[in-house]
Amino acid sequence: MSRLVVVSNRVAVPKARGVAGAQGGLAGALNSALKKHGGIWFGWSGQETEKFTGEINIRRGDGVTTATIDLEHQDIEEYYNGYANSTLWPLFHYRIDLTEYEQEFGKGYERVNERFADSVLPLIEPKDLVWVHDYHLIPLGERLRSLGLKNRIGFFLHIPWPPTRLFVSLPFHERLVRTMLHYDLIGFQSEEWMESFIHYCSKELGAEVDEDACTITLDGRTTTAKAYPIGIDYDHFMAQGETGEARQAEQRLLSSTRHRTAMIGVDRLDYTKGLPERIDGIGRFFDFHPERVRELVYVQIAPPSREDIKSYQHIRGLLEQKTGQINGARSEVDLVPIRYVNKGHSAAELFGFFRASKIGLVTPLRDGMNLVAKEYIAAQDPDNPGVLVLSRFAGAALQLKDALLVNPHSPDDVAHNIRLALDMPLEERKERWEKLIVTVREDNVLRWTENFTSDLAGVDHNP
Ligand code: F6P
């Protein structure tokens, strides 16, 4: 088996406390992949340095070797807060209203991608498979090729790919996609995002597309593009559920909610997650059924994210305001309908919270996949499973068809589905869960890694 060199913006430092909801799915998924294959995980340390030196900090531990570099303040501003998270992130999640097109961001993005390429190159051995992750590093493959790297290089996009009509609002969109076609294999979370990408390549670049072979050919170079829906590290997550920490967390939530049903949401505090819209849906449910405030308590765990960016500060304020309004209007001296927790929790604690909650609300406005939905299903008691209410705009909805699928933009639809979930008989809950758990268990992160890496090892290679 070839060694794997994984490159991503963020690297999970060995022994870091796992905070599934806060970290996003990527870090946990890659950790598992690397443990199996061996190799190196390269990325930004998350630290700022006064002057970029390219010095690499190597750490070994927990079966995974990480290699990280520090970035300068200007790099972090223009590449991470700028082009990655104020340009590509909102645009790829269909939010052109929030997208910032600053030339300096684009230059910083290219500069950091060059820094990544120069720094990782000496760590790569001739037979390694190189696997680049996510929107922070789209041009990295082309940079590595221009430095003479001949290895097979794959790229996986963890977020949606937007429809062509939105994507062309990005200045230099063509340049960005042309760099992408230097990868041998490109993976997407779902067929929908893959089709949008192929549509762009064919309509805007005039590339030749072979739908059966899943290939895109431009200027004599062929790239394969396929959908690989990511899963959770099922065995590891289930083992977390066996711990005292998980059981304590479950008891803590159960004893504090007593006779009320707990409904839970766990999301990074991000405008794509549809949090204010979700609170509107919950508010609408209480408008329709004011007496049921004694039956239901909503627990929102929302660790802050990307706090230096204005749109993230705004969403936090909005969420606090909406939560406060509902709690002000609906609380009694002995009960509060919404508990809003602004910090991350370990995977074991989340397992316990999910198991204690008979409804899981996962209602992003747009999401590449969403692993919280899968973790919620995994944590359920088979004899008394809860109900997943899932946005139809999450990549996960294409796999988890037996969840209650909702339109997160419609408070009425969210309210209606909360009511259905709350009143769903045990038999139907079990029937739905038994189908959902098969996907969650079988299409796990190890299978995802195997599928991607074995395809990468076998695709047409044009160094
Ligand atoms: O899933 C998208 C993603 O950007 C991941 O790459 C990342 O792990 C997660 O969201 C959290 O984002 P950030 O690294 O910006 O905190």
Boltz pocket constraint, residues with backbone or C-beta under 6 A from the ligand:
constraints:
  - pocket:
      binder: B
      contacts: [[A, 10], [A, 22], [A, 23], [A, 24], [A, 25], [A, 26], [A, 27], [A, 134], [A, 158], [A, 159], [A, 305], [A, 306]]
      max_distance: 6.0
